[in-house]
Amino acid sequence: MNLVEKKILVTGGAGFLGSFVVEKLFEKGIPKENIFIPRLKDFDLRYRANCQKVVKGQELVIHLAANVGGIGYNQEKPAELFYDNLIMGVELMEAARRAGVEKFVSVGSICSYPKFTPVPFREENFWAGYPEETNAPYGLAKKMLTVQAAAYCQQYGFNAISLLQVNLYGPRDNFNPQSSHVIPALIRKIYEAKKSGSDYVEVWGTGRPTREFLYVEDAAEGIILAAEKYNKPEPVNLGSGFEISIKDLASKIAGLLDFKGEIRWDASKPDGQPRRLLDVSKAEKEFGFIAKTTFDEGLKKTIDWYTSLF
Ligand code: GFB
């Protein structure tokens, strides 16, 4: 799909990931008037009528609007995370199909994978078991949208694709301690400990789990490449292909912030999924995506963005 002439709806286009996707669309020469970014205050996409309004006249839908947060937020709000993400996706995809939208890009999450997926996660193991409990309501809501995409392709010939995105990080992320993911949470905690002269910082869990992280600008690049080149209903991993323990992550961020205090582990908080590492070869094969930003570069850019706010 040549995006330059297309009318494009980017739900969540004013958000963390969405703002980078929109910027890359502009960089590709797509005129501002061709990109529609519905704001939550005007269009709550949990309601069918709003979904029908925002898809009108659109040729490509990139659906990034989501109710999302870290492991603490998932523990606290499993019902809202399940309902909001399921209903938005289901209603929007149905409205898009009925409105004659040419292509629908749905961004899912690797937390839809089974809790103990063989590492590295391969797409063929997507259905081999139940997701890790803390993430399951959100992960399964997102997983249903991959089922909807495949069913709509089969019955209607609707071109809906699904990306399984790994943990994102980067500038403009959510740094609110109540709902943030681990990287912004640790940057903020360690930065504040340093500023206040505290000699320790508290980190959740045991430090033993591992995660893979994808820098937000690389994710935006991958989503746009898939929108241009991938036209099959089978979900594709979108990641960077490296694994780091939370313990090593905390030390790395402390090092980058020159924090020399103690890292204390709060084992009363959940670890979540034990290991995450993706096989990222399918995205490269299907639409030429390879994450370019090294982890140190991405962390430095994120830290610089955050510390420059003060
Ligand atoms: O990033 P995170 O909140 O979510 O937690 P998930 C990742 C790991 O970091 C967990 C540990 O083992 C946490 O215990 N951690 C340590 C912390 N300190 C902290 C802290 O201060 N804050 C947070 N938040 N974590 C996400 C889902 O799961 O995976 C999202 O919550 C999404 O919805 C994403 O699906 C892909 O990585 O466990």
Residues whose N, C-alpha, C, O or C-beta is under 5 A from the ligand:
A	BS01	GFB	G69 G70 I71 G72 N74 S109 I110 C111 N135 Y138 Q165 V166 N167 S180 H181 V182 A185 V203 W204 G205 P209 I246 P270 D271 G272 Q273
